Amino acid sequence: MAKKLLIATLGDSPAVITEAIDLLTEQDLRPDGVQLLITQDSEVREGLNLLIEHLPAHDGISWIKPVPIASYGDVDTPEAAVEFMQVACGILKTYRDAGYRLFVSIAGGRKAMSALLALAVQFYGAERLFHVWVPPWIEEKGEITELRKWKDFPDKINEALHPSLDVEETDRPRVVDLPFIGLFPLLNDIRAALKGEEPPSRGIKQLLTANALMTGGGEPTKLGQTVAAILEGVEGLPPARQGECKIAKFQHHYANMLEHFARELSGRFPFVTEIRGGEWRSGEGKVRVEPPNIIRIFEPLGTNFPLQLILTTTATTQGQLEAARREIERYLRRRK
């Protein structure tokens, strides 16, 4: 049976995640795992830590992966928007290719995050795209600033994170399904047209022109070039792993830093199946591939010694391995 995955944006209200899980469970669609798209905002991180502690104990969900958007505290620049789109499209594409059932919530996070995730679903599809509507008097109780007050009162936190569904419709959270049209059957034609590889068909040209991605003369606009770069980076990625990423124990005085970085990578790149440490070396940080499916990262991490991590991936071709390398290199550049 295909695993069910909740993909959601997370802002300063952890309750929108637990409410989404409760509502899906009510429909016999309880997710097996949760992928949370997050920025580096401190309150977002605090809410994430609460969910990592709460969901395994209360909901029996231990597969919780934060997906960080490089070093951005908010999606408030063109660079951050492109980074978010690359991440969101990559997650949808790799998990869809691996056979997962995808349920996407845009109830949390900033408006820009919700809009971009909905756009990513337009490109790569999902089984459901939805918003979680919550009565205002319940919504404010689920914000991290309120939950923080009850850190020593777990019953109060449970009550705020899981409002009763056994009440009138107007007094409870509910799912609002959002319509969308998946464009992924057309993506190869769209990519080819935006890259200038072949003249687009009339329908594709009309679609791209109407959305300001192509001029009337058939040339990609600046926005079209950005979209082409995003799609090009995503299309070649290996499929997502089945289950958790294995992270080996590190025997080094930087072990905690390495483990944190490894967990960050496992959440950000679903095609990584195992991460372990390697021989310590000096020199510049870099990313190397080792066919058929190994990527080696030499990363300083702010220390005097580059730290090597060896990543095993799901790649089965040289093209997939190179695409994975490019994505990791891009992330490391933006992370600094």
Beta strands, then each sheet from edge to edge (+ up, - down):
strand 1: 4-9
strand 2: 33-38
strand 3: 64-68
strand 4: 101-105
strand 5: 128-133
strand 6: 174-177
strand 7: 246-247
strand 8: 272-277
strand 9: 286-290
strand 10: 294-299
strand 11: 307-313
sheet 1: 3+ 2+ 1+ 4+ 5+ 6-
sheet 2: 7+ 8+ 11- 10+ 9-
end
